[in-house]
Amino acid sequence: MRRILLLLVMLLPAAVFAQDAPETPMVGDCTIFPADNPWNTDISEYPVHPNSDAYIAAISQYGDEYLHADFGGDGEYGIPYVVVGADQPFVPITFTAYGDESDPGPYPVPDDAPVENGGDQHVLVVDTGNCMLYELYAAEYNGDGWDAESGAVFDLTSNDLRPAGWTSADAAGLPIFPGLARYDEVEAGAINHALRFTVEESQMAYILPATHWASDSDDPDLPPMGLRLRLKADYDISEYTGQARVILEALKTYGMIVADNGSSWFISGASDPRWDDDDLNQLKSVPGSAFEVVDTGELVTEVGE
């Protein structure tokens, strides 16, 4: 009997852990990177970065001081994506600017793939037949395939990064798709990954898993690409409801990562007509001062470091 009880005690923590462990984000049968990928890592206990206060002040100094959902508007805003299977034909990709830092085509991009509204014109394709992610920046269909300023391919089963110094379809050299708030996740009650966000001005540096910077400033207080922030544990979110509440819970656990230059404090989401703008507008009351920067690694200021 004692041996049986001891066995039960030994098994209980593992069972409880398995029950409480968050699910790795998935699309179809594909995980969106492994469970230990930086995007999927719980950073709620990470130490605060020693330069946190200066970084937060620098992000807010250009006028935008509150969180903002850069998606909604009946699907007009946000970054769209398309899911394809293994039978999707591959088409040629012609790179018009950063071909030397892009993964060569062909890519399995449908002729009618949705293109992001606005200047960035991102095209994101999740290939669930092969568990691959294809992303284009400044993309335009040309009749035979696609023109794009840059493009990147990511193996969703791997933690491999872009080569040092390389961009992607995003300024930081990061994938875009895993950092989007997606309606289906929010509707299910939990976002189990970090979110992508933009800052007005950035530093000529990056922190892994970013691999690229988009600045000529050496101001040490400006945020580098790849900088990771979290909503402070003591920031009261009890009055927030619905979609906004789920997003804020994720920001406490997984945080958000500087991925591009743009309006400060704008977090990214997938375009979807089901977003509730009134609900998302609650986020506009969350000040940048409610966030802190966490220490996730060394600053890279020279390619090859």
N, C-alpha and C positions, 0 to 999 in steps of 0.2 A: 504494500500500500504506500509506504513512504517513497519508494522508487517511482511509483506512478504519480504521486503528488509532485515530486521534484521535477519530473518530466513535464508536467503541466505548467509549473512555474517557469521553466526554461522556455517553453513554447509560447507562453502568453505574450511577452513583449514583442516578439516577432509578428504574431498575429495581429496585435493592436497596431503596430507600425504599418503593416501591410494594409490594414483597413483605413488608416488615417492618411497614408501617403497620397499626395496629389497625383492626379493622372497626368501623364506626359501629353502635351497637345498633339492632336492627330487630325489628319484629313484622310478620309477613306481608311485604308489599312496601313497608312504610313505615319510614323511618328514625325513630328516637326522637330527634327534633330533628337539625339539621344537625351535621356533624362538628365545626364550630368552636363549638358551643354550650357554655356553661360546664359543663354536666353531663358533656360528652364530652371535656373538655380535660385533657390530661396536665399535672399541676401538680408533678411530681416535682422540677423545677428552680426552682420559684418561691421567692423569698426568704422567710425566716422573718419573721413579724410581730414587731415590737419588743416587743409586749405578750404574746408567746406564753406565757411561763412563768406569768404572772398569770392568763391565760384558762384554762390547763390546770388550775391549782390551784383556780380558782373552780368549774369543772365538777365536780371530784372532792370538793368540800368537804361535800357533803350526804350522804355515805355510800357512794354507788356509785363505785368507783374502778377498775373493770375493764370491759372490753368485754363486751357481751352481745348475742347474736342474739335479736331480738324476733320470732322466727318459728320454726316447727317444730311439735312436739307433734302429729304425724300430721295436720298441716294446721289444727289448732285455732288456732294462733297465726300472726300475720302479717296482711298486708293483701291481700285477694283482688282479682282483676280479671277482667273478661270481655271477650273480643274479639268484635266484631260486624262485619257487612258493610254495604255501602251500602244494602241492602234492609231494614235494621232500622227499624221504625217509631219515629217521634219521639213522645214523650209530654210532657205539661205537668209543669213543676217549680214547686212552691209553696215559696217561701223564707220561713222562719219567724223569722229573726234578722238576717241580714246581706244582705238583698236588695239594698241600695243599693251593695254592693261585690261583687255576684255577676253573672255573665253570665246574662241571662234565658234561659229555656227556649223551646221544647221541646228535650229531649235524647234521644238514641237509647238509652234505658236499658230493657233487657228487664224484664218484670214479675218475673222470678225472678233478677234480677242478685244475685250474692253480696254480702252486707253484712258488713263487718268485725266480728268479735266485740269486745265491750267498749264503752266509752263513746263513742269517736269515730265509730263506725258509718260508715266511709268506703265509698263505692261508686265504683269506677273502671271506665270503659268506654273501650276502645281501638277506634275506628272505623277499620278498615283499608281500608274502601272509599273513605273521604275523607281518610284520614291526619289524623284529629282525635282529641283526647283530652278526655274529659268526666269531671269529678270532683265528687263530692258529699260534704259533711260532715254528720254526724248525720242520715243519710238513712233514710227509712221509706216503704215502699210504701203508698199510700192507696187503692188500688182503681182509680183512673183514671190515675195517674202517681205522682210521688214528692214527698214533703215533705222539705225539707232546710234546715239552718240557713244553709248557704252553698254555692256552686257555682262552678266555673270551667271555661272551655273553652280549650284550647290547640291551636294549629295546629302539628302535628308537623313541618312543613316550614319553620317560621319560628323566629327567635330573639326574637320580640317578647315583652316582659315585661308583667306586669299593670300597671295604672296605679299611680303612686306612692301609697302609703298603703293600697292595697287588699289585703285578705286573699284567700285562695283556698279550697280545701278543706283547706288546711294553714295553720298560723298565720303562716308566713313569706311567704305569697303565692306560694309555689313550687308547681310540679306535684309530685305524689307519685310517680306511676308510674315516671319515669326514675330515681328514687333507690332503687328496690327491688332487693335481691339476688333474682334470679330463678333458679329451679332449672335451667332449660334452659341458661342462660349458664354456670352453675357446672359443670354436667355436660360442657359443651363445652370447659371448661378456662380460660375467661377472662371477667372482667367488665370491660367497656371503658367504664365510666362511674363517676362518684362515687356514693356511697351517702348516703341520708338517715339522720340520727340526731337524738336528742332530748337535752335537758339539763334538769336540775331547775329552775334559775332562769336567766333571760335578762335582757338589758339592753333598755331602751326605745330601741332603735336597730336598724338593719339595714344590710347590705352587699349591693349588687346581685350576683346577680340576684334576691335577696329584695326584697320591696316592702312589707313589713308587720312590725310588732313586736307582741309580746304580753306586755308588761310595763309596770310603772309605776316601775321602778327606774332611776336614773341612775348606778349604780355602774359606773365605767369598766372594771372588771375582769371583770364578768359578760359572758358571750358574747352578742353581738348575733345576731339571725336572719341567716342567710346566711354566718356565719363558717365558714371552710373549714380543715379539719385534714387532715394526712397522717400516716401511720405513718412514723416516722423511718427513713431509709435504712439506718442501722446496726443496726436492731433485727433480731435473728437469727430468721428464720422457718423455718430449715432443718429443724427438728424437727416442724413442723406438717404435717399431711397432709390429703388429700382436700378436702372442701368448705371447711374452715377455711383451708387454704393458699391456695385461689383467692381467697377473700375478702380475706385479708391482702395478697396481691399487688396486688389492686385498690386497697387502701387506701394502699399505697406510691405508686402511680402517679396515681390519680385522687382519692384522699382521700374525705372525707365532709363533709356540709354540715349545719349546724344548721338544722332545719326546724320544730321545735315544742318546746313544754315537755312534759316527761315525765321518766321515769327517766334519769339521766345515763348516757351511753355505750351506750345501747340503739340498735343499728342496725336498720334496717327491711328486711324481705324479704317477698316474696309468699307467701301461704299456699299450701302444697303438701304433700301427704302423703308425698312422696318425700324430704323433708329427713331427714338422719340426725342425730338429736339428740346421740348420743354424739360424732359428728364435730364438730358445731357447738359443743359444750361446750368444745372446746379454746380457743375464743375467750375464755373466762372467765379464762384465765391471762394475757391481754394487759393490762397496766396502762395507765391513762390517761397516765401519764408517758412511755409509749412514743410518744406523739403530739406533734406540734408544729403550731402555727397558721401558715398561710402568708398572705402579704399579697396580697389579690386586689382591693383597692380601698378607697375612702373610706367612712367611717362616715356613715350618714345618720341624723340625729337630729331633723330637722324635715321634715315632708312639704312638698314643693316645692323642696327643696334641689337 
